Amino acid sequence: MLLTRELRTALRHNANLSEIAERDHKPVVKFFTPDAQATWLFTELAADEDTLFGLCDLGHGTPELGYDSLSEISAIRGPMRLLVERDKHFRADKPLSQYVADARAKGRIVA
């Protein structure tokens, strides 16, 4: 399970706040492929409970802000057939905009 109930609640809360006014939230969750170079930092979860917003890095040197599907991420398998995992030790220490600036400078998410 990539998202616990607590993480879903935090992501939905951020999405609700962003509907009122644009916000620069700290990422709530980090996903990664253990056998590839993909990493995601998400700040929001839409009401459909599938659409996530955040910083996406598929390992091609061009991380970008955008939307992704939780169900699609859950189905991804790396070259060794390993599933995407949640970094259980990740704790954001800055807002998403700073992760974006750092990722663009380095060509990858640095968390």
Backbone as CSV, one residue per row, in Angstrom:
resi,resn,N_x,N_y,N_z,CA_x,CA_y,CA_z,C_x,C_y,C_z
1,MET,0.844,-1.177,0.000,0.000,0.000,0.000,0.891,1.243,0.000
2,LEU,0.749,2.047,-1.030,1.591,3.238,-1.135,1.129,4.367,-0.215
3,LEU,-0.175,4.496,-0.020,-0.685,5.585,0.817,-1.478,5.046,1.999
4,THR,-1.077,5.457,3.179,-1.846,5.143,4.376,-3.018,6.120,4.480
5,ARG,-3.926,5.847,5.358,-5.064,6.744,5.589,-4.571,8.132,6.017
6,GLU,-3.551,8.170,6.868,-3.016,9.446,7.349,-2.405,10.262,6.209
7,LEU,-1.673,9.585,5.337,-1.078,10.290,4.198,-2.151,10.797,3.245
8,ARG,-3.172,9.982,2.982,-4.284,10.421,2.131,-4.947,11.669,2.720
9,THR,-5.150,11.655,4.029,-5.784,12.798,4.696,-4.936,14.054,4.543
10,ALA,-3.637,13.935,4.752,-2.735,15.095,4.620,-2.701,15.608,3.188
11,LEU,-2.640,14.702,2.222,-2.624,15.099,0.807,-3.938,15.765,0.405
12,ARG,-5.060,15.237,0.862,-6.373,15.836,0.553,-6.499,17.207,1.219
13,HIS,-6.008,17.316,2.441,-6.038,18.605,3.143,-5.298,19.671,2.336
14,ASN,-4.112,19.334,1.844,-3.353,20.278,1.015,-4.118,20.640,-0.249
15,ALA,-4.749,19.653,-0.868,-5.522,19.924,-2.089,-6.675,20.871,-1.791
16,ASN,-7.332,20.669,-0.661,-8.446,21.558,-0.289,-7.963,22.978,-0.042
17,LEU,-6.823,23.130,0.596,-6.261,24.465,0.825,-5.885,25.131,-0.494
18,SER,-5.367,24.345,-1.435,-4.958,24.893,-2.730,-6.145,25.326,-3.575
19,GLU,-7.325,24.770,-3.311,-8.529,25.208,-4.030,-8.917,26.619,-3.618
20,ILE,-8.575,26.984,-2.394,-8.910,28.317,-1.869,-7.909,29.353,-2.378
21,ALA,-6.633,29.011,-2.288,-5.554,29.904,-2.735,-4.332,29.063,-3.050
22,GLU,-3.537,29.537,-4.005,-2.334,28.792,-4.375,-1.410,28.699,-3.171
23,ARG,-0.924,27.492,-2.923,-0.057,27.243,-1.774,1.206,26.532,-2.219
24,ASP,2.256,26.707,-1.451,3.519,26.019,-1.690,3.731,25.062,-0.521
25,HIS,3.105,23.891,-0.607,3.138,22.912,0.475,4.469,22.169,0.514
26,LYS,4.790,21.658,1.684,5.888,20.705,1.785,5.376,19.368,1.243
27,PRO,6.219,18.620,0.542,5.791,17.295,0.089,5.374,16.421,1.269
28,VAL,4.341,15.639,1.051,3.808,14.753,2.077,4.409,13.358,1.945
29,VAL,4.676,12.950,0.710,5.115,11.581,0.468,6.132,11.523,-0.665
30,LYS,7.042,10.568,-0.544,8.040,10.312,-1.584,7.898,8.859,-2.025
31,PHE,7.776,8.654,-3.339,7.782,7.321,-3.934,9.065,7.175,-4.746
32,PHE,9.512,5.935,-4.919,10.693,5.681,-5.729,10.648,4.264,-6.282
33,THR,11.390,4.052,-7.346,11.569,2.708,-7.885,12.885,2.172,-7.337
34,PRO,12.860,1.055,-6.620,14.091,0.538,-6.014,15.099,0.005,-7.031
35,ASP,14.623,-0.293,-8.243,15.515,-0.854,-9.254,15.592,0.015,-10.512
36,ALA,15.285,1.291,-10.354,15.359,2.242,-11.472,15.636,3.625,-10.881
37,GLN,15.481,4.651,-11.661,15.839,6.003,-11.231,14.653,6.921,-11.005
38,ALA,13.436,6.404,-10.997,12.246,7.257,-10.863,11.993,7.623,-9.398
39,THR,11.591,8.889,-9.199,11.268,9.410,-7.871,10.129,10.402,-8.020
40,TRP,9.234,10.405,-7.046,8.115,11.344,-7.031,7.999,11.946,-5.641
41,LEU,7.719,13.247,-5.570,7.390,13.943,-4.322,6.008,14.551,-4.512
42,PHE,5.042,14.130,-3.712,3.674,14.609,-3.890,3.210,15.452,-2.710
43,THR,2.451,16.504,-3.059,1.907,17.409,-2.047,0.390,17.332,-1.933
44,GLU,-0.287,16.850,-2.997,-1.753,16.893,-3.009,-2.348,15.641,-3.647
45,LEU,-3.573,15.318,-3.207,-4.362,14.231,-3.780,-5.743,14.787,-4.098
46,ALA,-6.165,14.645,-5.341,-7.461,15.167,-5.781,-8.612,14.362,-5.172
47,ALA,-9.799,14.912,-5.274,-10.999,14.278,-4.722,-11.272,12.915,-5.339
48,ASP,-10.764,12.671,-6.538,-10.975,11.364,-7.176,-10.154,10.257,-6.511
49,GLU,-9.299,10.639,-5.540,-8.456,9.705,-4.783,-7.435,8.974,-5.655
50,ASP,-7.185,9.480,-6.876,-6.210,8.857,-7.759,-5.198,9.858,-8.307
51,THR,-5.610,11.098,-8.504,-4.749,12.101,-9.124,-3.903,12.807,-8.068
52,LEU,-2.592,12.669,-8.210,-1.629,13.280,-7.299,-0.933,14.438,-8.005
53,PHE,-0.556,15.463,-7.227,0.200,16.586,-7.771,1.536,16.663,-7.051
54,GLY,2.590,16.900,-7.826,3.893,17.080,-7.214,5.006,17.103,-8.231
55,LEU,6.197,16.784,-7.761,7.406,16.788,-8.580,7.688,15.362,-9.030
56,CYS,7.798,15.179,-10.334,7.980,13.846,-10.922,9.332,13.784,-11.636
57,ASP,10.084,12.733,-11.352,11.400,12.545,-11.963,11.496,11.095,-12.421
58,LEU,11.412,10.880,-13.720,11.456,9.521,-14.262,12.880,9.051,-14.551
59,GLY,13.856,9.849,-14.131,15.244,9.439,-14.274,15.876,9.795,-15.600
60,HIS,15.262,10.725,-16.336,15.789,11.127,-17.645,16.489,12.483,-17.592
61,GLY,16.665,13.028,-16.381,17.345,14.304,-16.235,16.462,15.525,-16.397
62,THR,15.138,15.313,-16.435,14.209,16.441,-16.607,13.049,16.355,-15.623
63,PRO,13.311,16.523,-14.324,12.214,16.499,-13.354,11.257,17.656,-13.605
64,GLU,9.964,17.412,-13.393,8.997,18.475,-13.635,7.780,18.350,-12.729
65,LEU,7.145,19.485,-12.517,5.887,19.524,-11.773,4.780,18.955,-12.635
66,GLY,3.859,18.265,-12.004,2.740,17.758,-12.783,1.843,16.845,-11.982
67,TYR,0.927,16.234,-12.694,-0.050,15.333,-12.118,0.285,13.912,-12.536
68,ASP,-0.008,12.972,-11.645,0.204,11.568,-11.961,-0.908,10.758,-11.307
69,SER,-1.063,9.549,-11.775,-2.114,8.659,-11.314,-1.553,7.667,-10.298
70,LEU,-2.164,7.618,-9.133,-1.746,6.668,-8.105,-1.880,5.234,-8.610
71,SER,-2.964,4.949,-9.310,-3.153,3.583,-9.818,-2.094,3.218,-10.854
72,GLU,-1.702,4.176,-11.687,-0.654,3.895,-12.672,0.705,3.718,-12.000
73,ILE,1.017,4.563,-11.032,2.285,4.428,-10.308,2.330,3.083,-9.584
74,SER,1.220,2.686,-9.007,1.151,1.416,-8.279,1.412,0.214,-9.178
75,ALA,1.177,0.362,-10.466,1.347,-0.747,-11.410,2.736,-0.782,-12.055
76,ILE,3.531,0.262,-11.862,4.855,0.328,-12.483,5.774,-0.731,-11.881
77,ARG,6.525,-1.364,-12.757,7.564,-2.307,-12.324,8.865,-1.901,-13.006
78,GLY,9.939,-1.932,-12.234,11.251,-1.603,-12.777,11.834,-2.770,-13.542
79,PRO,13.078,-2.637,-13.994,13.727,-3.672,-14.795,13.830,-5.029,-14.092
80,MET,13.890,-5.010,-12.768,13.957,-6.264,-12.009,12.579,-6.690,-11.515
81,ARG,11.534,-6.046,-12.068,10.129,-6.350,-11.766,9.707,-5.935,-10.358
82,LEU,10.477,-5.024,-9.740,10.124,-4.531,-8.405,9.108,-3.403,-8.523
83,LEU,8.182,-3.366,-7.600,7.149,-2.329,-7.578,7.685,-1.034,-6.975
84,VAL,6.985,0.053,-7.255,7.285,1.353,-6.651,7.061,1.233,-5.140
85,GLU,7.919,1.905,-4.384,7.825,1.886,-2.927,7.680,3.301,-2.384
86,ARG,7.157,3.394,-1.175,7.093,4.660,-0.454,8.296,4.725,0.470
87,ASP,8.967,5.874,0.476,10.078,6.088,1.390,9.490,6.387,2.763
88,LYS,9.490,5.406,3.637,8.863,5.540,4.955,9.634,6.474,5.881
89,HIS,10.860,6.811,5.512,11.685,7.689,6.350,11.720,9.130,5.847
90,PHE,11.065,9.403,4.710,11.093,10.741,4.132,10.311,11.730,4.997
91,ARG,10.932,12.860,5.287,10.299,13.985,5.972,10.739,15.243,5.240
92,ALA,9.798,15.924,4.628,10.120,17.143,3.886,10.628,18.213,4.846
93,ASP,11.669,18.912,4.410,12.218,19.979,5.233,12.138,21.344,4.549
94,LYS,11.446,21.363,3.388,11.293,22.626,2.664,10.058,22.516,1.769
95,PRO,9.576,23.644,1.273,8.401,23.602,0.391,8.741,23.007,-0.971
96,LEU,7.708,22.588,-1.685,7.882,21.945,-2.985,8.682,22.813,-3.950
97,SER,8.461,24.118,-3.936,9.176,25.006,-4.864,10.686,24.892,-4.705
98,GLN,11.162,24.669,-3.487,12.598,24.526,-3.271,13.107,23.191,-3.802
99,TYR,12.303,22.131,-3.638,12.674,20.834,-4.230,12.732,20.949,-5.758
100,VAL,11.800,21.710,-6.329,11.777,21.917,-7.784,13.048,22.639,-8.225
101,ALA,13.383,23.725,-7.549,14.592,24.489,-7.912,15.843,23.621,-7.784
102,ASP,15.939,22.849,-6.719,17.107,21.971,-6.528,17.148,20.887,-7.611
103,ALA,15.996,20.318,-7.945,15.927,19.258,-8.960,16.303,19.789,-10.341
104,ARG,15.848,20.974,-10.664,16.205,21.546,-11.957,17.683,21.846,-12.048
105,ALA,18.269,22.278,-10.943,19.710,22.570,-10.936,20.549,21.293,-11.042
106,LYS,20.087,20.215,-10.442,20.851,18.958,-10.412,20.427,17.959,-11.501
107,GLY,19.274,18.193,-12.118,18.782,17.268,-13.128,18.105,16.039,-12.540
108,ARG,17.820,16.073,-11.241,17.146,14.976,-10.560,16.650,15.453,-9.201
109,ILE,15.702,14.728,-8.641,15.203,15.077,-7.315,16.288,14.775,-6.281
110,VAL,16.547,15.759,-5.454,17.507,15.614,-4.358,16.718,15.775,-3.072
111,ALA,16.513,14.650,-2.385,15.692,14.703,-1.157,16.429,14.082,0.002
